[in-house]
Amino acid sequence: MLAKALAEFAYEELLAPVHEHGDTYRIDLPGEVRYRFRARRGAYDCWHVDPASLRRGSPLGDEPGDDMLRFLLDAHTALGLTGDTAGHLVRELTATLAADVALSATAQPASVLADLDYADLEGHQTGHPWIVANKGRLGFSATDAAAYAPESRRTMRLPWIAVHRDLAQFRGVPGLDEHRLYAEELDPATAQRFRERMHSRLGEDADLGAYLWLPVHPWQWDETIAPLFAPDIAAGRILRLGEAPDRYLAQQSVRTFLDVDQPGRRTVKLPLSVLNTLVWRGLPTERTLAAPAVTAWVHGLRDSDPFLRDECRVVLLGETASVTVRHPVLEDLPGVPYQYRELLGTIWREPLVPELGEGERARTLASLLHVDPYGRPFVAELVDRSGIAPRAWLRSLFHTMLPPLLHCLYQYGLVFSPHGENAIVVFDEYDVPTRLAVKDFVDDVNITDQPLPELADLPADVSAVLLREAPAYLCQFIHAALLVGHYRYLADLAEMHLGVPQSDFWAMVRDEILDHQARFPELSERHRMFDLLTPRIDRLCLNRNRLLLDGYRDRPGRPHVAAHGTVPNPLYGGPR
């Protein structure tokens, strides 16, 4: 963790390492404290610090640099932390370390992980590669983390509730109403048990159609729903129905669950009033309501586009149904912290398993950065299994991921956020990347603020919820989420373990972009409008946001990642 902190804090210019000689650097801190380490430099002016090289020097002597919390004591003044931010940060860092220890205790070799299915592999991932306190989960106790965190790898059954339509609203894609949804997600015996539970509470003559059903996270019920919706529970507007029998596994997002008993059933996304990786993990009311409409629109683009549909065969895991529950008081109070407008609801997402063909296997992009306890990267295991050269394998990865993302940007002025959790790579039976799956539309789809004809008929409910951004900012979704947020770490693994120099890695990425542009010369104006090949790009800063800009204070709106200066773009190839 300390090596990661030094690397990311140096990248975000929170700290300024001093070059001593060769690959050795030091950081000078108050009290005559110095940290020395070896580091490799990479694209975007990033750092890769060798953990084994860390030494802490002080007037009392020299010792191993292996204590993240000691470093925080040494560096909090140099980092510019306020006392309240530092206090909460200690909690996040300690919780992350505890989760890392839990992962280490049961870590498996890459050869074992390569045989796991998508749901099981998620429980072995180590979290966001860029954010240092990436498993803070403020709100969870140690018992909660052991029960509900993905690294616990414990299946759970979800309790369901019924909520009166005075509070709740259903939305579905065309052809999917609540009756069909419940019939597909619940077996008849469970549905009958739920109806009997409602009659026992409301009476035999009660209008059960006045209620909507939805699953709820047991932690959220206990910590948030039961106390904050107590009047509605007492009045019978919210009823507990009991658990459904299917078992679910938490994914890396903590609040999203895969059905392991019936993988063909939908993935369930639930709000959790837990602060993790910069934001509270609730479900915003407006976006939850709009999720199926966004899905229908995005699916329509894909289904009418031969390149996306037939050549890329891209999988878009749509959020096809939602139930949104408004708090009758909190959502009408101006200036209320945003976490109180994201308390209760459910989004049902299309499952991945039915999309896979014979011999295909899916893994999140995040898994490609995993390194096992023996120092073997997961990506090296997959490359060896594929039987092809590392450069050919990487070209397959880039050709799998970039064309559909670039086409959406250039043709429709639309971007996903293809970070390691949202982007899913589909492999053939030889573990060669072949196609891309993308998820999380309602939170992470943005569109251009330019008047493109392809957006002229955007449905009103979709237009109302999607953020419109300038072209340069849309490019950052590919730069920051994919290239800086993932490929810069993959490039280092490729150089150290696959024998592919970083210069070659980034040249292959650039070539894939240029090849795609040559494939669609009629979009040349869009290629210039959404220019990914500029000499420099903004340096977006995730850790700086938490430490200096946002802290841990309540705020009425979700924070947005801010830029701090610029960095050289490894995709730039000189004047065009």
Summary of the structure (lengths in Angstrom):
residues: 576
radius of gyration: 24.3
end to end distance: 41.4
largest distance: 82.4
contacts: 1884
relative contact order: 0.11
helix: 45%
strand: 23%
